[in-house]
């Protein structure tokens, strides 16, 4: 099978004018550039000299296992590029293009797994939410909400998550997938179960979200959130973005004035979502 999504993603990343951007948070720009280059180099190595594009059926059992692991690792590393790019200052509208390339590559990964006859009864979730990949699943559903691209969510839930969602993932995908109720399950109890307080009151407000940010984002990050830092190779102290909080603010049309003070809160992504929602509502009303 001929695969093209990963080379396209790499080309897109290399074309961005990083030197012209202003970081969203104080950072060592040289260190960021080294980390970014390393991540792209790893993905390029997989695309050029790894198992990318090879027919897995022709490989021995050990090589097939290595190929699957290589594809999975590359898919997760590509998702981590979103955090890195946003931290460096990539504008919200440019984040949409990057997300489209990342999602195309993740869908290609899903297609690779579906084409593997040896996995017919296994690995039905290319991004398994019942694992330490849960933050990636949250990011995959939160980003389309913030980009007002919710039409992408049903495909993500089906192809990448294998239709397996817990309470938070159900809430994030409810509008796009016409879900009437959320699961009672919580795949990653800490820290995400602390968001359940947000869903309990009859009158929604931002107080539970503020408490959640204070507890898990403002100081030492919870290990589940720090995992993505280890994945992309810059440790646990890199900026963490509360994509799930921002997406809930958009979905429930909340006043986020108190949340905007948090450095982990992607306020400009929320502003983009609201701007696009307003335009869409005006367009709908006109018709």
Secondary structure, DSSP 4 states (H G I P E B T S, - for coil): ----HHHHHHHHHHTS-GGG---SS---HHHHHHHHHHHHHHHHHHHHHSSTT--GGGS-HHHHHHHHHHHHHHHHHHHHHHHHHHHHT--HHHHHHHHHHHHHHHHHHHHHHHT-GGGTTS---SS-TTTTTHHHHHHHHHHHHHTT-GGGHHHIIIIITTT---HHHHHHHHHHHT-SS--S--SSHHHHGGGHHHHHSSS--SHHHHHHHHHHTSSSPPHHHHHHHHHHTS-TTS----HHHHHHHHHTT---TTTTT-TTS-HHHHHHHHHHHHHHHHHHHH-
